[in-house]
């Protein structure tokens, strides 16, 4: 596994997958960091375009440069 970078509240990440019609992937803002009952650390994310869209990802996934890049 790659060295874990420091991820904190307020950081912005973009999905590296190109969206429809070549548009860049959506931007996500880290709203909170927490440790779940499975002992993994997760980031609670909010969409930069639509604040009603939210999702949760492990920090391992969010820190994977093949999936997300910091904006």
CHARMM internal coordinates of N, CA and C (Angstrom, degrees):
IC EDIT
DIST 1 N 1 CA 1.4573
DIST 1 CA 1 C 1.5280
ANGL 1 N 1 CA 1 C 108.81
DIST 1 C 2 N 1.3145
ANGL 1 CA 1 C 2 N 116.15
DIHE 1 N 1 CA 1 C 2 N 143.40
DIST 2 N 2 CA 1.4701
ANGL 1 C 2 N 2 CA 122.04
DIHE 1 CA 1 C 2 N 2 CA 179.34
DIST 2 CA 2 C 1.5201
ANGL 2 N 2 CA 2 C 110.35
DIHE 1 C 2 N 2 CA 2 C -71.08
DIST 2 C 3 N 1.3073
ANGL 2 CA 2 C 3 N 115.27
DIHE 2 N 2 CA 2 C 3 N 158.11
DIST 3 N 3 CA 1.4595
ANGL 2 C 3 N 3 CA 121.05
DIHE 2 CA 2 C 3 N 3 CA 177.69
DIST 3 CA 3 C 1.5257
ANGL 3 N 3 CA 3 C 109.68
DIHE 2 C 3 N 3 CA 3 C -61.82
DIST 3 C 4 N 1.3317
ANGL 3 CA 3 C 4 N 116.27
DIHE 3 N 3 CA 3 C 4 N 130.95
DIST 4 N 4 CA 1.4565
ANGL 3 C 4 N 4 CA 121.98
DIHE 3 CA 3 C 4 N 4 CA -178.16
DIST 4 CA 4 C 1.5276
ANGL 4 N 4 CA 4 C 109.92
DIHE 3 C 4 N 4 CA 4 C -74.30
DIST 4 C 5 N 1.3173
ANGL 4 CA 4 C 5 N 116.60
DIHE 4 N 4 CA 4 C 5 N 127.32
DIST 5 N 5 CA 1.4558
ANGL 4 C 5 N 5 CA 120.68
DIHE 4 CA 4 C 5 N 5 CA 175.61
DIST 5 CA 5 C 1.5250
ANGL 5 N 5 CA 5 C 108.43
DIHE 4 C 5 N 5 CA 5 C -85.43
DIST 5 C 6 N 1.2984
ANGL 5 CA 5 C 6 N 116.07
DIHE 5 N 5 CA 5 C 6 N 162.42
DIST 6 N 6 CA 1.4513
ANGL 5 C 6 N 6 CA 120.77
DIHE 5 CA 5 C 6 N 6 CA 178.25
DIST 6 CA 6 C 1.5323
ANGL 6 N 6 CA 6 C 109.48
DIHE 5 C 6 N 6 CA 6 C -80.36
DIST 6 C 7 N 1.3127
ANGL 6 CA 6 C 7 N 115.84
DIHE 6 N 6 CA 6 C 7 N 123.06
DIST 7 N 7 CA 1.4629
ANGL 6 C 7 N 7 CA 121.48
DIHE 6 CA 6 C 7 N 7 CA 178.12
DIST 7 CA 7 C 1.5197
ANGL 7 N 7 CA 7 C 107.20
DIHE 6 C 7 N 7 CA 7 C -118.08
DIST 7 C 8 N 1.3390
ANGL 7 CA 7 C 8 N 116.10
DIHE 7 N 7 CA 7 C 8 N 131.57
DIST 8 N 8 CA 1.4621
ANGL 7 C 8 N 8 CA 119.46
DIHE 7 CA 7 C 8 N 8 CA -177.34
DIST 8 CA 8 C 1.5257
ANGL 8 N 8 CA 8 C 111.00
DIHE 7 C 8 N 8 CA 8 C -137.75
DIST 8 C 9 N 1.3173
ANGL 8 CA 8 C 9 N 114.72
DIHE 8 N 8 CA 8 C 9 N 168.41
DIST 9 N 9 CA 1.4606
ANGL 8 C 9 N 9 CA 122.66
DIHE 8 CA 8 C 9 N 9 CA -178.66
DIST 9 CA 9 C 1.5282
ANGL 9 N 9 CA 9 C 109.93
DIHE 8 C 9 N 9 CA 9 C -57.66
DIST 9 C 10 N 1.3348
ANGL 9 CA 9 C 10 N 115.33
DIHE 9 N 9 CA 9 C 10 N 136.86
DIST 10 N 10 CA 1.4567
ANGL 9 C 10 N 10 CA 121.12
DIHE 9 CA 9 C 10 N 10 CA 177.57
DIST 10 CA 10 C 1.5243
ANGL 10 N 10 CA 10 C 114.45
DIHE 9 C 10 N 10 CA 10 C 96.20
DIST 10 C 11 N 1.3329
ANGL 10 CA 10 C 11 N 117.47
DIHE 10 N 10 CA 10 C 11 N -17.31
DIST 11 N 11 CA 1.4624
ANGL 10 C 11 N 11 CA 119.32
DIHE 10 CA 10 C 11 N 11 CA 178.17
DIST 11 CA 11 C 1.5243
ANGL 11 N 11 CA 11 C 109.72
DIHE 10 C 11 N 11 CA 11 C -67.50
DIST 11 C 12 N 1.3276
ANGL 11 CA 11 C 12 N 115.18
DIHE 11 N 11 CA 11 C 12 N 151.11
DIST 12 N 12 CA 1.4660
ANGL 11 C 12 N 12 CA 121.43
DIHE 11 CA 11 C 12 N 12 CA -179.57
DIST 12 CA 12 C 1.5233
ANGL 12 N 12 CA 12 C 109.18
DIHE 11 C 12 N 12 CA 12 C -117.00
DIST 12 C 13 N 1.3321
ANGL 12 CA 12 C 13 N 114.80
DIHE 12 N 12 CA 12 C 13 N 138.56
DIST 13 N 13 CA 1.4525
ANGL 12 C 13 N 13 CA 121.55
DIHE 12 CA 12 C 13 N 13 CA -179.99
DIST 13 CA 13 C 1.5185
ANGL 13 N 13 CA 13 C 108.94
DIHE 12 C 13 N 13 CA 13 C -131.56
DIST 13 C 14 N 1.3298
ANGL 13 CA 13 C 14 N 115.22
DIHE 13 N 13 CA 13 C 14 N 150.79
DIST 14 N 14 CA 1.4603
ANGL 13 C 14 N 14 CA 121.01
DIHE 13 CA 13 C 14 N 14 CA 178.13
DIST 14 CA 14 C 1.5239
ANGL 14 N 14 CA 14 C 107.85
DIHE 13 C 14 N 14 CA 14 C -124.05
DIST 14 C 15 N 1.3256
ANGL 14 CA 14 C 15 N 115.43
DIHE 14 N 14 CA 14 C 15 N 136.47
DIST 15 N 15 CA 1.4518
ANGL 14 C 15 N 15 CA 122.32
DIHE 14 CA 14 C 15 N 15 CA 174.84
DIST 15 CA 15 C 1.5234
ANGL 15 N 15 CA 15 C 107.95
DIHE 14 C 15 N 15 CA 15 C -65.36
DIST 15 C 16 N 1.3303
ANGL 15 CA 15 C 16 N 118.84
DIHE 15 N 15 CA 15 C 16 N 130.26
DIST 16 N 16 CA 1.4659
ANGL 15 C 16 N 16 CA 120.76
DIHE 15 CA 15 C 16 N 16 CA -177.69
DIST 16 CA 16 C 1.5234
ANGL 16 N 16 CA 16 C 112.52
DIHE 15 C 16 N 16 CA 16 C -75.51
DIST 16 C 17 N 1.3200
ANGL 16 CA 16 C 17 N 118.43
DIHE 16 N 16 CA 16 C 17 N -16.25
DIST 17 N 17 CA 1.4572
ANGL 16 C 17 N 17 CA 121.49
DIHE 16 CA 16 C 17 N 17 CA 177.59
DIST 17 CA 17 C 1.5261
ANGL 17 N 17 CA 17 C 109.40
DIHE 16 C 17 N 17 CA 17 C -68.09
DIST 17 C 18 N 1.3206
ANGL 17 CA 17 C 18 N 115.94
DIHE 17 N 17 CA 17 C 18 N 130.99
DIST 18 N 18 CA 1.4585
ANGL 17 C 18 N 18 CA 120.62
DIHE 17 CA 17 C 18 N 18 CA 178.14
DIST 18 CA 18 C 1.5206
ANGL 18 N 18 CA 18 C 108.26
DIHE 17 C 18 N 18 CA 18 C -75.75
DIST 18 C 19 N 1.3287
ANGL 18 CA 18 C 19 N 116.05
DIHE 18 N 18 CA 18 C 19 N 135.50
DIST 19 N 19 CA 1.4551
ANGL 18 C 19 N 19 CA 121.47
DIHE 18 CA 18 C 19 N 19 CA -178.10
DIST 19 CA 19 C 1.5157
ANGL 19 N 19 CA 19 C 112.32
DIHE 18 C 19 N 19 CA 19 C -83.83
DIST 19 C 20 N 1.2930
ANGL 19 CA 19 C 20 N 115.60
DIHE 19 N 19 CA 19 C 20 N -164.07
DIST 20 N 20 CA 1.4640
ANGL 19 C 20 N 20 CA 122.52
DIHE 19 CA 19 C 20 N 20 CA 179.90
DIST 20 CA 20 C 1.5165
ANGL 20 N 20 CA 20 C 111.20
DIHE 19 C 20 N 20 CA 20 C -59.31
DIST 20 C 21 N 1.3133
ANGL 20 CA 20 C 21 N 116.03
DIHE 20 N 20 CA 20 C 21 N 139.06
DIST 21 N 21 CA 1.4640
ANGL 20 C 21 N 21 CA 123.42
DIHE 20 CA 20 C 21 N 21 CA 176.72
DIST 21 CA 21 C 1.5245
ANGL 21 N 21 CA 21 C 112.79
DIHE 20 C 21 N 21 CA 21 C 57.57
DIST 21 C 22 N 1.3361
ANGL 21 CA 21 C 22 N 117.01
DIHE 21 N 21 CA 21 C 22 N 30.04
DIST 22 N 22 CA 1.4587
ANGL 21 C 22 N 22 CA 121.46
DIHE 21 CA 21 C 22 N 22 CA 175.77
DIST 22 CA 22 C 1.5166
ANGL 22 N 22 CA 22 C 115.15
DIHE 21 C 22 N 22 CA 22 C 77.58
DIST 22 C 23 N 1.3134
ANGL 22 CA 22 C 23 N 117.56
DIHE 22 N 22 CA 22 C 23 N 8.89
DIST 23 N 23 CA 1.4655
ANGL 22 C 23 N 23 CA 120.91
DIHE 22 CA 22 C 23 N 23 CA 178.59
DIST 23 CA 23 C 1.5230
ANGL 23 N 23 CA 23 C 109.88
DIHE 22 C 23 N 23 CA 23 C -68.28
DIST 23 C 24 N 1.3365
ANGL 23 CA 23 C 24 N 118.30
DIHE 23 N 23 CA 23 C 24 N 145.87
DIST 24 N 24 CA 1.4649
ANGL 23 C 24 N 24 CA 119.68
DIHE 23 CA 23 C 24 N 24 CA 176.44
DIST 24 CA 24 C 1.5233
ANGL 24 N 24 CA 24 C 110.19
DIHE 23 C 24 N 24 CA 24 C -64.41
DIST 24 C 25 N 1.3248
ANGL 24 CA 24 C 25 N 115.51
DIHE 24 N 24 CA 24 C 25 N 154.39
DIST 25 N 25 CA 1.4629
ANGL 24 C 25 N 25 CA 120.55
DIHE 24 CA 24 C 25 N 25 CA 178.73
DIST 25 CA 25 C 1.5150
ANGL 25 N 25 CA 25 C 111.15
DIHE 24 C 25 N 25 CA 25 C -61.41
DIST 25 C 26 N 1.3265
ANGL 25 CA 25 C 26 N 116.42
DIHE 25 N 25 CA 25 C 26 N 161.72
DIST 26 N 26 CA 1.4654
ANGL 25 C 26 N 26 CA 119.78
DIHE 25 CA 25 C 26 N 26 CA -178.95
DIST 26 CA 26 C 1.5290
ANGL 26 N 26 CA 26 C 112.40
DIHE 25 C 26 N 26 CA 26 C -66.50
DIST 26 C 27 N 1.3150
ANGL 26 CA 26 C 27 N 114.97
DIHE 26 N 26 CA 26 C 27 N 153.44
DIST 27 N 27 CA 1.4638
ANGL 26 C 27 N 27 CA 121.92
DIHE 26 CA 26 C 27 N 27 CA 178.06
DIST 27 CA 27 C 1.5300
ANGL 27 N 27 CA 27 C 108.44
DIHE 26 C 27 N 27 CA 27 C -96.85
DIST 27 C 28 N 1.3391
ANGL 27 CA 27 C 28 N 115.84
DIHE 27 N 27 CA 27 C 28 N 135.86
DIST 28 N 28 CA 1.4573
ANGL 27 C 28 N 28 CA 121.72
DIHE 27 CA 27 C 28 N 28 CA -179.72
DIST 28 CA 28 C 1.5175
ANGL 28 N 28 CA 28 C 109.49
DIHE 27 C 28 N 28 CA 28 C -122.71
DIST 28 C 29 N 1.3370
ANGL 28 CA 28 C 29 N 116.66
DIHE 28 N 28 CA 28 C 29 N 140.70
DIST 29 N 29 CA 1.4648
ANGL 28 C 29 N 29 CA 123.55
DIHE 28 CA 28 C 29 N 29 CA -178.86
DIST 29 CA 29 C 1.5238
ANGL 29 N 29 CA 29 C 108.40
DIHE 28 C 29 N 29 CA 29 C -110.29
DIST 29 C 30 N 1.3383
ANGL 29 CA 29 C 30 N 116.61
DIHE 29 N 29 CA 29 C 30 N 130.93
DIST 30 N 30 CA 1.4630
ANGL 29 C 30 N 30 CA 120.58
DIHE 29 CA 29 C 30 N 30 CA 178.06
DIST 30 CA 30 C 1.5210
ANGL 30 N 30 CA 30 C 108.37
DIHE 29 C 30 N 30 CA 30 C -73.11
DIST 30 C 31 N 1.3329
ANGL 30 CA 30 C 31 N 115.90
DIHE 30 N 30 CA 30 C 31 N 117.50
DIST 31 N 31 CA 1.4603
ANGL 30 C 31 N 31 CA 121.34
DIHE 30 CA 30 C 31 N 31 CA -179.44
DIST 31 CA 31 C 1.5275
ANGL 31 N 31 CA 31 C 111.59
DIHE 30 C 31 N 31 CA 31 C -95.91
DIST 31 C 32 N 1.3285
ANGL 31 CA 31 C 32 N 117.12
DIHE 31 N 31 CA 31 C 32 N -32.53
DIST 32 N 32 CA 1.4607
ANGL 31 C 32 N 32 CA 121.00
DIHE 31 CA 31 C 32 N 32 CA 179.97
DIST 32 CA 32 C 1.5240
ANGL 32 N 32 CA 32 C 109.18
DIHE 31 C 32 N 32 CA 32 C -159.93
DIST 32 C 33 N 1.3384
ANGL 32 CA 32 C 33 N 114.83
DIHE 32 N 32 CA 32 C 33 N 155.16
DIST 33 N 33 CA 1.4633
ANGL 32 C 33 N 33 CA 123.02
DIHE 32 CA 32 C 33 N 33 CA 175.11
DIST 33 CA 33 C 1.5278
ANGL 33 N 33 CA 33 C 106.29
DIHE 32 C 33 N 33 CA 33 C -121.12
DIST 33 C 34 N 1.3411
ANGL 33 CA 33 C 34 N 116.43
DIHE 33 N 33 CA 33 C 34 N 135.41
DIST 34 N 34 CA 1.4630
ANGL 33 C 34 N 34 CA 118.64
DIHE 33 CA 33 C 34 N 34 CA 179.61
DIST 34 CA 34 C 1.5252
ANGL 34 N 34 CA 34 C 110.62
DIHE 33 C 34 N 34 CA 34 C -150.70
DIST 34 C 35 N 1.3284
ANGL 34 CA 34 C 35 N 115.49
DIHE 34 N 34 CA 34 C 35 N 158.04
DIST 35 N 35 CA 1.4636
ANGL 34 C 35 N 35 CA 122.15
DIHE 34 CA 34 C 35 N 35 CA 175.26
DIST 35 CA 35 C 1.5213
ANGL 35 N 35 CA 35 C 107.03
DIHE 34 C 35 N 35 CA 35 C -103.13
DIST 35 C 36 N 1.3130
ANGL 35 CA 35 C 36 N 115.80
DIHE 35 N 35 CA 35 C 36 N 126.41
DIST 36 N 36 CA 1.4606
ANGL 35 C 36 N 36 CA 122.06
DIHE 35 CA 35 C 36 N 36 CA -176.65
DIST 36 CA 36 C 1.5354
ANGL 36 N 36 CA 36 C 109.90
DIHE 35 C 36 N 36 CA 36 C -89.22
DIST 36 C 37 N 1.3203
ANGL 36 CA 36 C 37 N 115.65
DIHE 36 N 36 CA 36 C 37 N 175.31
DIST 37 N 37 CA 1.4638
ANGL 36 C 37 N 37 CA 120.95
DIHE 36 CA 36 C 37 N 37 CA -179.69
DIST 37 CA 37 C 1.5216
ANGL 37 N 37 CA 37 C 112.61
DIHE 36 C 37 N 37 CA 37 C -65.70
DIST 37 C 38 N 1.3277
ANGL 37 CA 37 C 38 N 118.53
DIHE 37 N 37 CA 37 C 38 N -16.42
DIST 38 N 38 CA 1.4628
ANGL 37 C 38 N 38 CA 121.63
DIHE 37 CA 37 C 38 N 38 CA 176.89
DIST 38 CA 38 C 1.5352
ANGL 38 N 38 CA 38 C 111.80
DIHE 37 C 38 N 38 CA 38 C -86.36
DIST 38 C 39 N 1.3309
ANGL 38 CA 38 C 39 N 116.61
DIHE 38 N 38 CA 38 C 39 N 7.48
DIST 39 N 39 CA 1.4702
ANGL 38 C 39 N 39 CA 125.24
DIHE 38 CA 38 C 39 N 39 CA 178.16
DIST 39 CA 39 C 1.5275
ANGL 39 N 39 CA 39 C 114.05
DIHE 38 C 39 N 39 CA 39 C 70.93
DIST 39 C 40 N 1.3231
ANGL 39 CA 39 C 40 N 118.36
DIHE 39 N 39 CA 39 C 40 N 9.16
DIST 40 N 40 CA 1.4586
ANGL 39 C 40 N 40 CA 121.79
DIHE 39 CA 39 C 40 N 40 CA 175.21
DIST 40 CA 40 C 1.5239
ANGL 40 N 40 CA 40 C 109.65
DIHE 39 C 40 N 40 CA 40 C -93.84
DIST 40 C 41 N 1.3312
ANGL 40 CA 40 C 41 N 115.87
DIHE 40 N 40 CA 40 C 41 N 152.62
DIST 41 N 41 CA 1.4615
ANGL 40 C 41 N 41 CA 120.71
DIHE 40 CA 40 C 41 N 41 CA 178.94
DIST 41 CA 41 C 1.5247
ANGL 41 N 41 CA 41 C 108.91
DIHE 40 C 41 N 41 CA 41 C -98.10
DIST 41 C 42 N 1.3205
ANGL 41 CA 41 C 42 N 115.52
DIHE 41 N 41 CA 41 C 42 N 133.14
DIST 42 N 42 CA 1.4543
ANGL 41 C 42 N 42 CA 122.61
DIHE 41 CA 41 C 42 N 42 CA -175.80
DIST 42 CA 42 C 1.5209
ANGL 42 N 42 CA 42 C 111.11
DIHE 41 C 42 N 42 CA 42 C -123.38
DIST 42 C 43 N 1.3409
ANGL 42 CA 42 C 43 N 114.85
DIHE 42 N 42 CA 42 C 43 N 157.84
DIST 43 N 43 CA 1.4620
ANGL 42 C 43 N 43 CA 122.26
DIHE 42 CA 42 C 43 N 43 CA 173.34
DIST 43 CA 43 C 1.5184
ANGL 43 N 43 CA 43 C 107.81
DIHE 42 C 43 N 43 CA 43 C -114.87
DIST 43 C 44 N 1.3119
ANGL 43 CA 43 C 44 N 115.84
DIHE 43 N 43 CA 43 C 44 N 131.59
DIST 44 N 44 CA 1.4550
ANGL 43 C 44 N 44 CA 122.53
DIHE 43 CA 43 C 44 N 44 CA 174.16
DIST 44 CA 44 C 1.5193
ANGL 44 N 44 CA 44 C 105.52
DIHE 43 C 44 N 44 CA 44 C -92.49
DIST 44 C 45 N 1.3449
ANGL 44 CA 44 C 45 N 117.26
DIHE 44 N 44 CA 44 C 45 N 118.59
DIST 45 N 45 CA 1.4559
ANGL 44 C 45 N 45 CA 122.23
DIHE 44 CA 44 C 45 N 45 CA -172.41
DIST 45 CA 45 C 1.5252
ANGL 45 N 45 CA 45 C 112.55
DIHE 44 C 45 N 45 CA 45 C -111.35
DIST 45 C 46 N 1.3364
ANGL 45 CA 45 C 46 N 115.55
DIHE 45 N 45 CA 45 C 46 N 148.51
DIST 46 N 46 CA 1.4569
ANGL 45 C 46 N 46 CA 123.23
DIHE 45 CA 45 C 46 N 46 CA 176.64
DIST 46 CA 46 C 1.5230
ANGL 46 N 46 CA 46 C 107.57
DIHE 45 C 46 N 46 CA 46 C -123.30
DIST 46 C 47 N 1.3183
ANGL 46 CA 46 C 47 N 117.18
DIHE 46 N 46 CA 46 C 47 N 137.78
DIST 47 N 47 CA 1.4580
ANGL 46 C 47 N 47 CA 121.38
DIHE 46 CA 46 C 47 N 47 CA 179.66
DIST 47 CA 47 C 1.5225
ANGL 47 N 47 CA 47 C 110.29
DIHE 46 C 47 N 47 CA 47 C -65.86
DIST 47 C 48 N 1.3305
ANGL 47 CA 47 C 48 N 116.03
DIHE 47 N 47 CA 47 C 48 N 138.42
DIST 48 N 48 CA 1.4621
ANGL 47 C 48 N 48 CA 121.07
DIHE 47 CA 47 C 48 N 48 CA 176.68
DIST 48 CA 48 C 1.5204
ANGL 48 N 48 CA 48 C 112.48
DIHE 47 C 48 N 48 CA 48 C -72.78
DIST 48 C 49 N 1.3313
ANGL 48 CA 48 C 49 N 117.47
DIHE 48 N 48 CA 48 C 49 N -20.80
DIST 49 N 49 CA 1.4691
ANGL 48 C 49 N 49 CA 122.39
DIHE 48 CA 48 C 49 N 49 CA -179.82
DIST 49 CA 49 C 1.5204
ANGL 49 N 49 CA 49 C 112.92
DIHE 48 C 49 N 49 CA 49 C -91.72
DIST 49 C 50 N 1.3301
ANGL 49 CA 49 C 50 N 116.15
DIHE 49 N 49 CA 49 C 50 N -37.61
DIST 50 N 50 CA 1.4619
ANGL 49 C 50 N 50 CA 121.41
DIHE 49 CA 49 C 50 N 50 CA -173.56
DIST 50 CA 50 C 1.5222
ANGL 50 N 50 CA 50 C 108.19
DIHE 49 C 50 N 50 CA 50 C -139.67
DIST 50 C 51 N 1.3225
ANGL 50 CA 50 C 51 N 116.65
DIHE 50 N 50 CA 50 C 51 N 103.59
DIST 51 N 51 CA 1.4631
ANGL 50 C 51 N 51 CA 121.24
DIHE 50 CA 50 C 51 N 51 CA -174.58
DIST 51 CA 51 C 1.5228
ANGL 51 N 51 CA 51 C 113.98
DIHE 50 C 51 N 51 CA 51 C -64.51
DIST 51 C 52 N 1.3330
ANGL 51 CA 51 C 52 N 117.65
DIHE 51 N 51 CA 51 C 52 N -8.12
DIST 52 N 52 CA 1.4633
ANGL 51 C 52 N 52 CA 119.82
DIHE 51 CA 51 C 52 N 52 CA 176.64
DIST 52 CA 52 C 1.5291
ANGL 52 N 52 CA 52 C 111.37
DIHE 51 C 52 N 52 CA 52 C -84.84
DIST 52 C 53 N 1.3328
ANGL 52 CA 52 C 53 N 117.67
DIHE 52 N 52 CA 52 C 53 N -13.86
DIST 53 N 53 CA 1.4656
ANGL 52 C 53 N 53 CA 121.27
DIHE 52 CA 52 C 53 N 53 CA 177.90
DIST 53 CA 53 C 1.5204
ANGL 53 N 53 CA 53 C 108.76
DIHE 52 C 53 N 53 CA 53 C -89.66
DIST 53 C 54 N 1.3222
ANGL 53 CA 53 C 54 N 115.00
DIHE 53 N 53 CA 53 C 54 N 125.31
DIST 54 N 54 CA 1.4589
ANGL 53 C 54 N 54 CA 120.91
DIHE 53 CA 53 C 54 N 54 CA -177.77
DIST 54 CA 54 C 1.5228
ANGL 54 N 54 CA 54 C 109.66
DIHE 53 C 54 N 54 CA 54 C -137.46
DIST 54 C 55 N 1.3366
ANGL 54 CA 54 C 55 N 115.71
DIHE 54 N 54 CA 54 C 55 N 154.16
DIST 55 N 55 CA 1.4515
ANGL 54 C 55 N 55 CA 120.00
DIHE 54 CA 54 C 55 N 55 CA 173.50
DIST 55 CA 55 C 1.5186
ANGL 55 N 55 CA 55 C 109.36
DIHE 54 C 55 N 55 CA 55 C -156.80
DIST 55 C 56 N 1.3165
ANGL 55 CA 55 C 56 N 115.17
DIHE 55 N 55 CA 55 C 56 N 164.94
DIST 56 N 56 CA 1.4555
ANGL 55 C 56 N 56 CA 122.45
DIHE 55 CA 55 C 56 N 56 CA -179.47
DIST 56 CA 56 C 1.5241
ANGL 56 N 56 CA 56 C 108.52
DIHE 55 C 56 N 56 CA 56 C -122.21
DIST 56 C 57 N 1.3360
ANGL 56 CA 56 C 57 N 116.52
DIHE 56 N 56 CA 56 C 57 N 131.39
DIST 57 N 57 CA 1.4600
ANGL 56 C 57 N 57 CA 122.52
DIHE 56 CA 56 C 57 N 57 CA 177.71
DIST 57 CA 57 C 1.5186
ANGL 57 N 57 CA 57 C 109.16
DIHE 56 C 57 N 57 CA 57 C -133.55
DIST 57 C 58 N 1.3232
ANGL 57 CA 57 C 58 N 116.35
DIHE 57 N 57 CA 57 C 58 N 148.91
DIST 58 N 58 CA 1.4630
ANGL 57 C 58 N 58 CA 119.32
DIHE 57 CA 57 C 58 N 58 CA 174.17
DIST 58 CA 58 C 1.5297
ANGL 58 N 58 CA 58 C 108.21
DIHE 57 C 58 N 58 CA 58 C -69.41
DIST 58 C 59 N 1.3179
ANGL 58 CA 58 C 59 N 116.30
DIHE 58 N 58 CA 58 C 59 N 153.39
DIST 59 N 59 CA 1.4680
ANGL 58 C 59 N 59 CA 119.94
DIHE 58 CA 58 C 59 N 59 CA 178.67
DIST 59 CA 59 C 1.5200
ANGL 59 N 59 CA 59 C 110.61
DIHE 58 C 59 N 59 CA 59 C -65.43
DIST 59 C 60 N 1.3365
ANGL 59 CA 59 C 60 N 117.70
DIHE 59 N 59 CA 59 C 60 N -27.67
DIST 60 N 60 CA 1.4650
ANGL 59 C 60 N 60 CA 120.16
DIHE 59 CA 59 C 60 N 60 CA 176.41
DIST 60 CA 60 C 1.5252
ANGL 60 N 60 CA 60 C 110.64
DIHE 59 C 60 N 60 CA 60 C -62.28
DIST 60 C 61 N 1.3147
ANGL 60 CA 60 C 61 N 117.75
DIHE 60 N 60 CA 60 C 61 N -42.02
DIST 61 N 61 CA 1.4706
ANGL 60 C 61 N 61 CA 121.68
DIHE 60 CA 60 C 61 N 61 CA 179.44
DIST 61 CA 61 C 1.5242
ANGL 61 N 61 CA 61 C 110.02
DIHE 60 C 61 N 61 CA 61 C -71.07
DIST 61 C 62 N 1.3253
ANGL 61 CA 61 C 62 N 117.14
DIHE 61 N 61 CA 61 C 62 N -46.33
DIST 62 N 62 CA 1.4607
ANGL 61 C 62 N 62 CA 120.89
DIHE 61 CA 61 C 62 N 62 CA -178.60
DIST 62 CA 62 C 1.5261
ANGL 62 N 62 CA 62 C 111.41
DIHE 61 C 62 N 62 CA 62 C -63.74
DIST 62 C 63 N 1.3176
ANGL 62 CA 62 C 63 N 117.21
DIHE 62 N 62 CA 62 C 63 N -32.27
DIST 63 N 63 CA 1.4616
ANGL 62 C 63 N 63 CA 121.47
DIHE 62 CA 62 C 63 N 63 CA 179.91
DIST 63 CA 63 C 1.5173
ANGL 63 N 63 CA 63 C 114.25
DIHE 62 C 63 N 63 CA 63 C -84.33
DIST 63 C 64 N 1.3289
ANGL 63 CA 63 C 64 N 117.85
DIHE 63 N 63 CA 63 C 64 N -3.49
DIST 64 N 64 CA 1.4606
ANGL 63 C 64 N 64 CA 122.12
DIHE 63 CA 63 C 64 N 64 CA -179.85
DIST 64 CA 64 C 1.5267
ANGL 64 N 64 CA 64 C 109.46
DIHE 63 C 64 N 64 CA 64 C -78.00
DIST 64 C 65 N 1.3472
ANGL 64 CA 64 C 65 N 117.47
DIHE 64 N 64 CA 64 C 65 N 111.68
DIST 65 N 65 CA 1.4621
ANGL 64 C 65 N 65 CA 122.36
DIHE 64 CA 64 C 65 N 65 CA -175.88
DIST 65 CA 65 C 1.5356
ANGL 65 N 65 CA 65 C 112.76
DIHE 64 C 65 N 65 CA 65 C -67.41
DIST 65 C 66 N 1.3144
ANGL 65 CA 65 C 66 N 118.31
DIHE 65 N 65 CA 65 C 66 N -11.98
DIST 66 N 66 CA 1.4629
ANGL 65 C 66 N 66 CA 120.67
DIHE 65 CA 65 C 66 N 66 CA 175.05
DIST 66 CA 66 C 1.5321
ANGL 66 N 66 CA 66 C 110.86
DIHE 65 C 66 N 66 CA 66 C -83.72
DIST 66 C 67 N 1.3219
ANGL 66 CA 66 C 67 N 116.76
DIHE 66 N 66 CA 66 C 67 N -9.14
DIST 67 N 67 CA 1.4654
ANGL 66 C 67 N 67 CA 121.24
DIHE 66 CA 66 C 67 N 67 CA -179.75
DIST 67 CA 67 C 1.5225
ANGL 67 N 67 CA 67 C 113.09
DIHE 66 C 67 N 67 CA 67 C -116.62
DIST 67 C 68 N 1.3446
ANGL 67 CA 67 C 68 N 116.97
DIHE 67 N 67 CA 67 C 68 N -40.80
DIST 68 N 68 CA 1.4630
ANGL 67 C 68 N 68 CA 121.01
DIHE 67 CA 67 C 68 N 68 CA -176.89
DIST 68 CA 68 C 1.5240
ANGL 68 N 68 CA 68 C 110.31
DIHE 67 C 68 N 68 CA 68 C -137.54
DIST 68 C 69 N 1.3349
ANGL 68 CA 68 C 69 N 115.48
DIHE 68 N 68 CA 68 C 69 N 147.99
DIST 69 N 69 CA 1.4687
ANGL 68 C 69 N 69 CA 120.92
DIHE 68 CA 68 C 69 N 69 CA 173.19
DIST 69 CA 69 C 1.5231
ANGL 69 N 69 CA 69 C 108.22
DIHE 68 C 69 N 69 CA 69 C -126.43
DIST 69 C 70 N 1.3283
ANGL 69 CA 69 C 70 N 115.07
DIHE 69 N 69 CA 69 C 70 N 146.83
DIST 70 N 70 CA 1.4680
ANGL 69 C 70 N 70 CA 119.11
DIHE 69 CA 69 C 70 N 70 CA 177.99
DIST 70 CA 70 C 1.5198
ANGL 70 N 70 CA 70 C 108.71
DIHE 69 C 70 N 70 CA 70 C -73.97
DIST 70 C 71 N 1.3295
ANGL 70 CA 70 C 71 N 115.89
DIHE 70 N 70 CA 70 C 71 N 138.67
DIST 71 N 71 CA 1.4655
ANGL 70 C 71 N 71 CA 121.78
DIHE 70 CA 70 C 71 N 71 CA -179.49
DIST 71 CA 71 C 1.5065
ANGL 71 N 71 CA 71 C 108.64
DIHE 70 C 71 N 71 CA 71 C -90.88
END
COOR INIT
IC SEED 1 N 1 CA 1 C
IC BUILD
